[in-house]
Amino acid sequence: MMLGAFQYERPASLDEALRQAAAVPGARWLAGGMSLLPLMKMELADPPALVDLAGVADLVGVQEDGGALRVGAMTRHAELAEHPLVARHAPLLAAAASQVGDPQVRHRGTIGGSLAHADPAADLPAAVLALDATIEVASPRGRREIPAKDFFLGPLMTALEPDDVIVAVVVPQRGAHRQAYHKRPHPASGYAVVGIAASVLREADRVASAAIAVTGVASHAFRARRAEELLTGQVMTDALLAEVASVVASGQEVWGDLYASADYRRHLAGLTTRQVLERLWDDR
Amino acid sequence: MMDPSHSQHTVTLTVNGQRRTESLPPNLLLSEYLRDYLRLTGTHIGCDTSQCGACTVLVNGDPIKSCTVLAVQLPGAAIDTVEGLGRPGALHPVQEAFRADHALQCGFCTPGVLMTAVALLNRDPHPTEAAIRRGLDGVICRCTGYENIVTAIAHAGARMAAPQEVSQHVD
C-alpha cells in the first residue's frame, strides 16, 4: 500500500519543529504514527508534510516535578506502562498504557499522539481525565496549559489548534489514592467498549474523594460527575454503589453500534464502575 | 501518484547486523524497504492495516509492525527480520520449537509470530501461558493454530534459558 508523497522533517528541537510545521500549511505532527499512518493509508488524511517529533529530546521521559509527574509527549506506551515513577504516583496511567492496542502498538505509540488523536474509545483519555492531568501545549504563539477536563471536545476533536503541539502531560502525584483502569475491550479491535478509570481516596469507611472517567461510551471520554458527587463524603455501601452505577453515564448521549447497543453500553459502564470501586475499596 | 523522489532522506539502518546507509523517499514503509529494496521477503504483509502482525520485525529489540512505520522514522535503528533469526541447519530455538510442535499451518503469519515470540522470550524466558497469549495479542493466525504456537513458545523459552541442558539431553 503505497503512501502518497509528502515532505518529511525530523527536527532536533521544539523551536525548529514549530518553524518547520509553520512553513507548510496543513503539515501534521508525527508522533508514534499508530493512528496517523493508518489514516494516511486509508486516504482519510493526506498531509503535505510530516514533522516527526521523535528527534526532539525534551519530549521524552518521565520526571518528578514538584508534586507532579511530567510525562513527555513522546513517551511511548510501553515505557509508561513499566516506569517506576508512574507505577508509584499514577498507577492508573500505567494500567491504561499497558492496555493500549497490542505490544507492537505500545512500542511505537505515544501518550501525546493518543491524546491528540482523541479516539472516543481510546484508553489514555480516561486516565488523564480521572487523574486531573494538565496537557502542556506549545505553538508559535507560546506555551499554554489545558486541563484534561477541557481537552476532549468530540470524536477525534480536542481543544488543540492546528499548529499546537503537545509537549507534556502533567499528572498530580496521588499515591494515597487507590487507582484502577478497567477496560472491556472489543474482542476484535481491542478498543474499549467501556473503559473505566477511577481514583478514590478512602478515609476509614468513607469516600474522601472520587474521580471516575469513562471512555468508549460517548463521543469523547468524560468524567462521571453525578457518580462522583454521590460518592464524595459517603460511607461505602452496596446501596450507594448501586445508585452510583445507575448514574455513571447520566447526561451523556451514549453510543450504540452493531456490537453493543446504547442500553448495553450504559449498563456495562455502570456495572464496570461498580466492580472497579468494589475492588479498590477492598484493596490492601 | 506524485513522484516521491523529490525529497530523499538519508538514513543509516542496521538490518540483521549489516549496516546500510540509504537514500529513501519518506513515504516508504519499513515493510516496503525490507521487501522491495533488500528483497528480504520473509517479512510478510498480511493486512497492511496494522491489524495482523505478520509484518512484525524487531526495532532495537522491540516488536513493531513494519507496515505502520516509515523507514525514515528509524535513523540509527537496529532492525531484525526473520532472515536473521536462523538458517536451515542452524535454526533459532524458537524456529526449532515451531517445527517440533507443529506451530505453523499455512505459514503466512509465521515470520511475524516468530519475531514477536523472540522479543517476548528475550524479556521473559519463562512466560506463563497467559503472558504468552498476551504477548501474541498483536499477531493473528488465520489458520487459528494458536494452541501449538503457545506450546512451542513455552518450549522455546525453556530451550533458550537452558541451552546446555537441552543439548545434553538431546545427545
Interface residues (C-beta under 8 A of the other chain):
Chain A: M1 M2 L3 G4 A5 F6 Q7 Y8 R10 L30 G33 M34 L37 P38 K41 M42 L50 D52 A54 A78 G101 D102 P103 Q104 V105 H107 R108 G190
Chain B: M1 M2 D3 P4 H6 S7 H9 P25 P26 N27 L29 E32 D48 T49 S50 G53 T56 V59 D62 P63 I64 K65 C67 T68 V69 L70 V72 Q73 P75 T116 A119 L120 R134 G135 D137 G138
